[in-house]
Amino acid sequence: MKKTSMINFENEPSTWMRLDYKIMMHGFLKPYINDAELRKDVVWLESEKYQVIEFDCREWDNEEKIHFFLSGKIDYVKKHSDKFP
């Protein structure tokens, strides 16, 4: 399995303005209401070599479905991690 490097944030103003720092500062999740903002952020994250995994949450109406969809995506990433930068 290919190992990925973890970002090392510096304690300085330029770091505090980074999208990844802002997201991780609040728990690794960022809810989006605006599709254009989401697309812009995905482009930025991918340009920084982050692996972006998409989820369609419209069908998630109970915990079993949530677990099923999440585990499937996570399992796919584990099996194909050698294909990601």
N, CA, C and O atoms as a GROMACS GRO file, in nm:
protein
  340
    1MET      N    1   0.084  -0.117   0.000
    1MET     CA    2   0.000   0.000   0.000
    1MET      C    3   0.089   0.124   0.000
    1MET      O    4   0.183   0.134   0.080
    2LYS      N    5   0.062   0.216  -0.087
    2LYS     CA    6   0.140   0.339  -0.098
    2LYS      C    7   0.110   0.430   0.021
    2LYS      O    8  -0.005   0.453   0.055
    3LYS      N    9   0.214   0.479   0.083
    3LYS     CA   10   0.197   0.570   0.196
    3LYS      C   11   0.190   0.713   0.143
    3LYS      O   12   0.262   0.752   0.051
    4THR      N   13   0.102   0.789   0.204
    4THR     CA   14   0.092   0.930   0.167
    4THR      C   15   0.149   1.013   0.279
    4THR      O   16   0.143   0.975   0.396
    5SER      N   17   0.205   1.126   0.244
    5SER     CA   18   0.260   1.213   0.347
    5SER      C   19   0.150   1.300   0.406
    5SER      O   20   0.055   1.338   0.338
    6MET      N   21   0.165   1.329   0.531
    6MET     CA   22   0.068   1.412   0.600
    6MET      C   23   0.119   1.555   0.600
    6MET      O   24   0.238   1.580   0.617
    7ILE      N   25   0.029   1.648   0.580
    7ILE     CA   26   0.069   1.788   0.575
    7ILE      C   27   0.115   1.833   0.713
    7ILE      O   28   0.060   1.793   0.816
    8ASN      N   29   0.216   1.916   0.713
    8ASN     CA   30   0.269   1.972   0.836
    8ASN      C   31   0.236   2.121   0.836
    8ASN      O   32   0.301   2.199   0.766
    9PHE      N   33   0.137   2.159   0.912
    9PHE     CA   34   0.097   2.299   0.917
    9PHE      C   35   0.191   2.379   1.008
    9PHE      O   36   0.230   2.333   1.115
   10GLU      N   37   0.225   2.497   0.962
   10GLU     CA   38   0.305   2.589   1.042
   10GLU      C   39   0.211   2.684   1.115
   10GLU      O   40   0.103   2.715   1.065
   11ASN      N   41   0.250   2.729   1.230
   11ASN     CA   42   0.169   2.822   1.309
   11ASN      C   43   0.198   2.965   1.264
   11ASN      O   44   0.272   3.039   1.329
   12GLU      N   45   0.139   3.000   1.150
   12GLU     CA   46   0.160   3.134   1.094
   12GLU      C   47   0.038   3.175   1.012
   12GLU      O   48  -0.038   3.089   0.968
   13PRO      N   49   0.018   3.304   0.992
   13PRO     CA   50  -0.103   3.352   0.924
   13PRO      C   51  -0.129   3.292   0.786
   13PRO      O   52  -0.244   3.268   0.751
   14SER      N   53  -0.025   3.265   0.709
   14SER     CA   54  -0.049   3.207   0.576
   14SER      C   55  -0.111   3.068   0.586
   14SER      O   56  -0.190   3.029   0.500
   15THR      N   57  -0.076   2.994   0.689
   15THR     CA   58  -0.136   2.863   0.712
   15THR      C   59  -0.281   2.876   0.752
   15THR      O   60  -0.366   2.801   0.705
   16TRP      N   61  -0.310   2.971   0.838
   16TRP     CA   62  -0.446   2.988   0.889
   16TRP      C   63  -0.545   3.021   0.780
   16TRP      O   64  -0.666   3.004   0.798
   17MET      N   65  -0.498   3.069   0.666
   17MET     CA   66  -0.585   3.106   0.554
   17MET      C   67  -0.608   2.990   0.456
   17MET      O   68  -0.694   3.000   0.369
   18ARG      N   69  -0.532   2.883   0.470
   18ARG     CA   70  -0.545   2.770   0.379
   18ARG      C   71  -0.678   2.698   0.399
   18ARG      O   72  -0.724   2.682   0.512
   19LEU      N   73  -0.739   2.657   0.290
   19LEU     CA   74  -0.866   2.584   0.296
   19LEU      C   75  -0.853   2.456   0.378
   19LEU      O   76  -0.939   2.430   0.462
   20ASP      N   77  -0.749   2.378   0.357
   20ASP     CA   78  -0.734   2.253   0.430
   20ASP      C   79  -0.721   2.276   0.580
   20ASP      O   80  -0.777   2.202   0.660
   21TYR      N   81  -0.648   2.379   0.618
   21TYR     CA   82  -0.634   2.411   0.760
   21TYR      C   83  -0.769   2.450   0.819
   21TYR      O   84  -0.805   2.407   0.928
   22LYS      N   85  -0.843   2.533   0.747
   22LYS     CA   86  -0.974   2.578   0.796
   22LYS      C   87  -1.069   2.460   0.814
   22LYS      O   88  -1.143   2.454   0.913
   23ILE      N   89  -1.068   2.366   0.720
   23ILE     CA   90  -1.155   2.249   0.731
   23ILE      C   91  -1.112   2.162   0.848
   23ILE      O   92  -1.195   2.124   0.931
   24MET      N   93  -0.984   2.129   0.856
   24MET     CA   94  -0.935   2.039   0.961
   24MET      C   95  -0.947   2.102   1.100
   24MET      O   96  -0.963   2.030   1.199
   25MET      N   97  -0.941   2.232   1.107
   25MET     CA   98  -0.953   2.301   1.234
   25MET      C   99  -1.091   2.275   1.298
   25MET      O  100  -1.107   2.282   1.420
   26HIS      N  101  -1.189   2.246   1.212
   26HIS     CA  102  -1.326   2.226   1.261
   26HIS      C  103  -1.372   2.081   1.252
   26HIS      O  104  -1.492   2.054   1.254
   27GLY      N  105  -1.279   1.986   1.240
   27GLY     CA  106  -1.317   1.846   1.250
   27GLY      C  107  -1.321   1.768   1.120
   27GLY      O  108  -1.389   1.665   1.115
   28PHE      N  109  -1.255   1.811   1.016
   28PHE     CA  110  -1.240   1.738   0.890
   28PHE      C  111  -1.364   1.734   0.802
   28PHE      O  112  -1.360   1.671   0.696
   29LEU      N  113  -1.471   1.797   0.841
   29LEU     CA  114  -1.592   1.803   0.758
   29LEU      C  115  -1.632   1.948   0.738
   29LEU      O  116  -1.620   2.031   0.827
   30LYS      N  117  -1.680   1.975   0.618
   30LYS     CA  118  -1.730   2.109   0.590
   30LYS      C  119  -1.860   2.096   0.513
   30LYS      O  120  -1.860   2.047   0.400
   31PRO      N  121  -1.970   2.138   0.572
   31PRO     CA  122  -2.098   2.133   0.498
   31PRO      C  123  -2.102   2.242   0.392
   31PRO      O  124  -2.053   2.353   0.413
   32TYR      N  125  -2.160   2.211   0.279
   32TYR     CA  126  -2.173   2.307   0.169
   32TYR      C  127  -2.319   2.326   0.133
   32TYR      O  128  -2.395   2.229   0.126
   33ILE      N  129  -2.358   2.447   0.111
   33ILE     CA  130  -2.491   2.480   0.062
   33ILE      C  131  -2.482   2.521  -0.084
   33ILE      O  132  -2.574   2.497  -0.163
   34ASN      N  133  -2.371   2.583  -0.120
   34ASN     CA  134  -2.350   2.638  -0.253
   34ASN      C  135  -2.265   2.542  -0.337
   34ASN      O  136  -2.150   2.515  -0.302
   35ASP      N  137  -2.320   2.492  -0.448
   35ASP     CA  138  -2.247   2.398  -0.534
   35ASP      C  139  -2.122   2.459  -0.594
   35ASP      O  140  -2.020   2.391  -0.608
   36ALA      N  141  -2.127   2.585  -0.630
   36ALA     CA  142  -2.010   2.650  -0.690
   36ALA      C  143  -1.894   2.657  -0.590
   36ALA      O  144  -1.779   2.636  -0.628
   37GLU      N  145  -1.924   2.685  -0.465
   37GLU     CA  146  -1.820   2.688  -0.362
   37GLU      C  147  -1.761   2.549  -0.341
   37GLU      O  148  -1.640   2.533  -0.327
   38LEU      N  149  -1.846   2.449  -0.341
   38LEU     CA  150  -1.799   2.310  -0.328
   38LEU      C  151  -1.706   2.274  -0.443
   38LEU      O  152  -1.597   2.221  -0.420
   39ARG      N  153  -1.747   2.302  -0.565
   39ARG     CA  154  -1.663   2.270  -0.682
   39ARG      C  155  -1.529   2.343  -0.676
   39ARG      O  156  -1.425   2.284  -0.706
   40LYS      N  157  -1.531   2.469  -0.637
   40LYS     CA  158  -1.408   2.547  -0.626
   40LYS      C  159  -1.314   2.485  -0.522
   40LYS      O  160  -1.194   2.473  -0.546
   41ASP      N  161  -1.370   2.446  -0.408
   41ASP     CA  162  -1.288   2.386  -0.302
   41ASP      C  163  -1.234   2.249  -0.344
   41ASP      O  164  -1.120   2.215  -0.311
   42VAL      N  165  -1.312   2.170  -0.414
   42VAL     CA  166  -1.265   2.040  -0.462
   42VAL      C  167  -1.148   2.058  -0.558
   42VAL      O  168  -1.049   1.985  -0.550
   43VAL      N  169  -1.158   2.154  -0.646
   43VAL     CA  170  -1.048   2.182  -0.739
   43VAL      C  171  -0.922   2.219  -0.661
   43VAL      O  172  -0.813   2.170  -0.692
   44TRP      N  173  -0.937   2.304  -0.561
   44TRP     CA  174  -0.820   2.343  -0.481
   44TRP      C  175  -0.761   2.223  -0.408
   44TRP      O  176  -0.639   2.202  -0.412
   45LEU      N  177  -0.845   2.144  -0.342
   45LEU     CA  178  -0.796   2.028  -0.269
   45LEU      C  179  -0.723   1.930  -0.361
   45LEU      O  180  -0.617   1.879  -0.326
   46GLU      N  181  -0.779   1.903  -0.477
   46GLU     CA  182  -0.714   1.812  -0.572
   46GLU      C  183  -0.583   1.870  -0.621
   46GLU      O  184  -0.487   1.796  -0.642
   47SER      N  185  -0.577   2.001  -0.641
   47SER     CA  186  -0.452   2.064  -0.685
   47SER      C  187  -0.343   2.053  -0.578
   47SER      O  188  -0.224   2.059  -0.609
   48GLU      N  189  -0.385   2.038  -0.453
   48GLU     CA  190  -0.291   2.020  -0.342
   48GLU      C  191  -0.264   1.872  -0.313
   48GLU      O  192  -0.204   1.837  -0.212
   49LYS      N  193  -0.310   1.786  -0.404
   49LYS     CA  194  -0.288   1.640  -0.398
   49LYS      C  195  -0.370   1.569  -0.290
   49LYS      O  196  -0.333   1.461  -0.244
   50TYR      N  197  -0.481   1.629  -0.249
   50TYR     CA  198  -0.572   1.560  -0.159
   50TYR      C  199  -0.657   1.463  -0.240
   50TYR      O  200  -0.691   1.490  -0.355
   51GLN      N  201  -0.690   1.353  -0.179
   51GLN     CA  202  -0.780   1.256  -0.241
   51GLN      C  203  -0.922   1.294  -0.199
   51GLN      O  204  -0.954   1.291  -0.080
   52VAL      N  205  -1.005   1.328  -0.295
   52VAL     CA  206  -1.142   1.370  -0.267
   52VAL      C  207  -1.235   1.254  -0.298
   52VAL      O  208  -1.235   1.201  -0.410
   53ILE      N  209  -1.313   1.215  -0.200
   53ILE     CA  210  -1.408   1.105  -0.216
   53ILE      C  211  -1.548   1.164  -0.215
   53ILE      O  212  -1.585   1.234  -0.121
   54GLU      N  213  -1.625   1.136  -0.319
   54GLU     CA  214  -1.759   1.192  -0.330
   54GLU      C  215  -1.864   1.098  -0.269
   54GLU      O  216  -1.856   0.976  -0.282
   55PHE      N  217  -1.961   1.159  -0.204
   55PHE     CA  218  -2.074   1.087  -0.146
   55PHE      C  219  -2.202   1.155  -0.188
   55PHE      O  220  -2.211   1.278  -0.188
   56ASP      N  221  -2.300   1.078  -0.225
   56ASP     CA  222  -2.433   1.131  -0.252
   56ASP      C  223  -2.521   1.092  -0.134
   56ASP      O  224  -2.564   0.978  -0.121
   57CYS      N  225  -2.546   1.188  -0.049
   57CYS     CA  226  -2.616   1.163   0.078
   57CYS      C  227  -2.768   1.166   0.065
   57CYS      O  228  -2.837   1.148   0.165
   58ARG      N  229  -2.820   1.188  -0.053
   58ARG     CA  230  -2.966   1.199  -0.067
   58ARG      C  231  -3.040   1.072  -0.030
   58ARG      O  232  -3.157   1.077   0.009
   59GLU      N  233  -2.974   0.958  -0.041
   59GLU     CA  234  -3.040   0.830  -0.010
   59GLU      C  235  -3.017   0.786   0.134
   59GLU      O  236  -3.066   0.680   0.174
   60TRP      N  237  -2.946   0.862   0.211
   60TRP     CA  238  -2.914   0.824   0.348
   60TRP      C  239  -3.030   0.862   0.439
   60TRP      O  240  -3.041   0.977   0.482
   61ASP      N  241  -3.114   0.766   0.468
   61ASP     CA  242  -3.226   0.796   0.556
   61ASP      C  243  -3.224   0.713   0.684
   61ASP      O  244  -3.315   0.721   0.765
   62ASN      N  245  -3.118   0.632   0.701
   62ASN     CA  246  -3.101   0.559   0.827
   62ASN      C  247  -2.953   0.522   0.842
   62ASN      O  248  -2.875   0.531   0.747
   63GLU      N  249  -2.917   0.481   0.962
   63GLU     CA  250  -2.776   0.451   0.992
   63GLU      C  251  -2.721   0.335   0.911
   63GLU      O  252  -2.604   0.336   0.874
   64GLU      N  253  -2.804   0.236   0.881
   64GLU     CA  254  -2.756   0.121   0.802
   64GLU      C  255  -2.712   0.165   0.663
   64GLU      O  256  -2.609   0.121   0.614
   65LYS      N  257  -2.791   0.250   0.600
   65LYS     CA  258  -2.754   0.298   0.466
   65LYS      C  259  -2.627   0.384   0.472
   65LYS      O  260  -2.540   0.373   0.386
   66ILE      N  261  -2.618   0.467   0.574
   66ILE     CA  262  -2.499   0.549   0.588
   66ILE      C  263  -2.376   0.459   0.602
   66ILE      O  264  -2.276   0.481   0.534
   67HIS      N  265  -2.383   0.361   0.688
   67HIS     CA  266  -2.271   0.269   0.709
   67HIS      C  267  -2.237   0.194   0.581
   67HIS      O  268  -2.120   0.180   0.547
   68PHE      N  269  -2.337   0.147   0.511
   68PHE     CA  270  -2.316   0.073   0.387
   68PHE      C  271  -2.241   0.159   0.284
   68PHE      O  272  -2.142   0.114   0.226
   69PHE      N  273  -2.288   0.281   0.261
   69PHE     CA  274  -2.224   0.368   0.163
   69PHE      C  275  -2.083   0.410   0.206
   69PHE      O  276  -1.991   0.408   0.124
   70LEU      N  277  -2.067   0.447   0.332
   70LEU     CA  278  -1.935   0.490   0.379
   70LEU      C  279  -1.835   0.375   0.376
   70LEU      O  280  -1.721   0.394   0.331
   71SER      N  281  -1.874   0.259   0.423
   71SER     CA  282  -1.781   0.147   0.426
   71SER      C  283  -1.741   0.105   0.284
   71SER      O  284  -1.627   0.066   0.260
   72GLY      N  285  -1.835   0.114   0.191
   72GLY     CA  286  -1.802   0.081   0.052
   72GLY      C  287  -1.699   0.176  -0.007
   72GLY      O  288  -1.607   0.133  -0.076
   73LYS      N  289  -1.715   0.304   0.019
   73LYS     CA  290  -1.619   0.403  -0.032
   73LYS      C  291  -1.483   0.386   0.034
   73LYS      O  292  -1.380   0.391  -0.033
   74ILE      N  293  -1.483   0.366   0.165
   74ILE     CA  294  -1.357   0.352   0.237
   74ILE      C  295  -1.286   0.224   0.194
   74ILE      O  296  -1.164   0.224   0.177
   75ASP      N  297  -1.358   0.116   0.177
   75ASP     CA  298  -1.300  -0.009   0.131
   75ASP      C  299  -1.240   0.007  -0.009
   75ASP      O  300  -1.132  -0.046  -0.036
   76TYR      N  301  -1.309   0.079  -0.097
   76TYR     CA  302  -1.258   0.103  -0.232
   76TYR      C  303  -1.125   0.179  -0.226
   76TYR      O  304  -1.031   0.145  -0.297
   77VAL      N  305  -1.118   0.279  -0.141
   77VAL     CA  306  -0.996   0.357  -0.128
   77VAL      C  307  -0.882   0.270  -0.078
   77VAL      O  308  -0.770   0.279  -0.129
   78LYS      N  309  -0.909   0.186   0.020
   78LYS     CA  310  -0.804   0.098   0.073
   78LYS      C  311  -0.752   0.004  -0.036
   78LYS      O  312  -0.632  -0.016  -0.048
   79LYS      N  313  -0.842  -0.053  -0.114
   79LYS     CA  314  -0.802  -0.149  -0.218
   79LYS      C  315  -0.728  -0.083  -0.333
   79LYS      O  316  -0.644  -0.146  -0.397
   80HIS      N  317  -0.759   0.045  -0.361
   80HIS     CA  318  -0.700   0.111  -0.479
   80HIS      C  319  -0.608   0.227  -0.442
   80HIS      O  320  -0.583   0.315  -0.524
   81SER      N  321  -0.558   0.228  -0.320
   81SER     CA  322  -0.476   0.341  -0.275
   81SER      C  323  -0.349   0.357  -0.356
   81SER      O  324  -0.293   0.467  -0.361
   82ASP      N  325  -0.302   0.251  -0.420
   82ASP     CA  326  -0.181   0.262  -0.501
   82ASP      C  327  -0.203   0.346  -0.626
   82ASP      O  328  -0.106   0.387  -0.690
   83LYS      N  329  -0.329   0.372  -0.662
   83LYS     CA  330  -0.359   0.450  -0.782
   83LYS      C  331  -0.370   0.599  -0.755
   83LYS      O  332  -0.382   0.679  -0.847
   84PHE      N  333  -0.366   0.635  -0.626
   84PHE     CA  334  -0.379   0.776  -0.589
   84PHE      C  335  -0.242   0.835  -0.565
   84PHE      O  336  -0.151   0.766  -0.518
   85PRO      N  337  -0.227   0.963  -0.597
   85PRO     CA  338  -0.094   1.026  -0.577
   85PRO      C  339  -0.055   1.031  -0.432
   85PRO      O  340   0.053   1.081  -0.398
   0.00000   0.00000   0.00000
